[in-house]
Amino acid sequence: MIYLGVFLKPGTALLDRAIRDLENSNASYFTSMIDASVKYNTFPIRPAYWMIVHPDIHFTLQELPGWIP
């Protein structure tokens, strides 16, 4: 992956840096916090940003700890 002109292997540190950059730029979330309800097997959903990746990177990202598609 090329980020700021440097080749980097996608990992949690790279994603953390990208998220910090988005937050520092006051980027908008595509969804707000959604609370869980009393229905069976529900859980809250955190605010999120859009992410577009090449298909070759998709499988690498799925192997990251805590990955939620």
C-alpha positions as a Markdown table, in Angstrom:
| # | Residue | x | y | z |
|---|---|---|---|---|
| 1 | Met | 0.0 | 0.0 | 0.0 |
| 2 | Ile | 1.3 | 3.5 | -0.8 |
| 3 | Tyr | 0.7 | 6.1 | 1.9 |
| 4 | Leu | 2.4 | 9.4 | 1.6 |
| 5 | Gly | 4.7 | 8.1 | -1.1 |
| 6 | Val | 6.0 | 5.2 | 1.0 |
| 7 | Phe | 5.2 | 1.5 | 0.6 |
| 8 | Leu | 3.7 | 0.1 | 3.7 |
| 9 | Lys | 2.2 | -3.3 | 4.5 |
| 10 | Pro | -1.4 | -2.8 | 5.7 |
| 11 | Gly | -1.7 | -3.3 | 9.4 |
| 12 | Thr | -3.4 | -1.9 | 12.5 |
| 13 | Ala | -0.7 | 0.8 | 12.9 |
| 14 | Leu | -1.4 | 2.1 | 9.3 |
| 15 | Leu | -5.2 | 2.0 | 9.9 |
| 16 | Asp | -4.8 | 3.8 | 13.2 |
| 17 | Arg | -2.7 | 6.5 | 11.4 |
| 18 | Ala | -5.3 | 6.9 | 8.7 |
| 19 | Ile | -8.1 | 7.2 | 11.3 |
| 20 | Arg | -6.1 | 9.8 | 13.2 |
| 21 | Asp | -5.6 | 11.8 | 10.0 |
| 22 | Leu | -9.4 | 11.6 | 9.3 |
| 23 | Glu | -10.3 | 12.7 | 12.9 |
| 24 | Asn | -7.7 | 15.5 | 12.8 |
| 25 | Ser | -9.2 | 16.7 | 9.5 |
| 26 | Asn | -12.7 | 16.7 | 11.0 |
| 27 | Ala | -13.9 | 14.1 | 8.4 |
| 28 | Ser | -17.5 | 13.2 | 8.6 |
| 29 | Tyr | -18.7 | 9.7 | 9.5 |
| 30 | Phe | -21.1 | 8.0 | 7.1 |
| 31 | Thr | -23.1 | 6.8 | 10.1 |
| 32 | Ser | -23.5 | 7.9 | 13.7 |
| 33 | Met | -23.5 | 5.7 | 16.8 |
| 34 | Ile | -26.3 | 3.1 | 16.8 |
| 35 | Asp | -27.2 | 1.8 | 20.2 |
| 36 | Ala | -28.1 | -1.8 | 20.9 |
| 37 | Ser | -31.6 | -2.7 | 21.7 |
| 38 | Val | -33.3 | -5.3 | 23.9 |
| 39 | Lys | -33.9 | -7.6 | 20.9 |
| 40 | Tyr | -32.0 | -10.9 | 20.7 |
| 41 | Asn | -28.3 | -10.7 | 19.9 |
| 42 | Thr | -28.0 | -7.0 | 19.2 |
| 43 | Phe | -25.0 | -4.8 | 19.8 |
| 44 | Pro | -24.0 | -1.2 | 19.3 |
| 45 | Ile | -22.4 | 0.0 | 16.1 |
| 46 | Arg | -19.7 | 2.6 | 16.4 |
| 47 | Pro | -19.5 | 5.6 | 14.0 |
| 48 | Ala | -17.6 | 4.7 | 10.9 |
| 49 | Tyr | -15.8 | 6.1 | 7.8 |
| 50 | Trp | -16.0 | 4.7 | 4.3 |
| 51 | Met | -13.1 | 2.6 | 3.2 |
| 52 | Ile | -12.3 | 1.7 | -0.4 |
| 53 | Val | -9.6 | -0.9 | -1.0 |
| 54 | His | -8.2 | -2.9 | -3.9 |
| 55 | Pro | -9.4 | -6.5 | -3.9 |
| 56 | Asp | -5.8 | -7.7 | -3.4 |
| 57 | Ile | -5.7 | -6.0 | 0.0 |
| 58 | His | -9.1 | -7.2 | 1.2 |
| 59 | Phe | -7.9 | -10.6 | 2.3 |
| 60 | Thr | -5.0 | -9.0 | 4.2 |
| 61 | Leu | -7.3 | -6.7 | 6.0 |
| 62 | Gln | -9.6 | -9.6 | 7.0 |
| 63 | Glu | -6.7 | -11.2 | 8.9 |
| 64 | Leu | -6.2 | -8.1 | 11.1 |
| 65 | Pro | -7.2 | -8.5 | 14.8 |
| 66 | Gly | -10.6 | -7.1 | 15.4 |
| 67 | Trp | -11.6 | -6.9 | 11.8 |
| 68 | Ile | -15.3 | -6.3 | 11.3 |
| 69 | Pro | -16.5 | -6.4 | 7.7 |
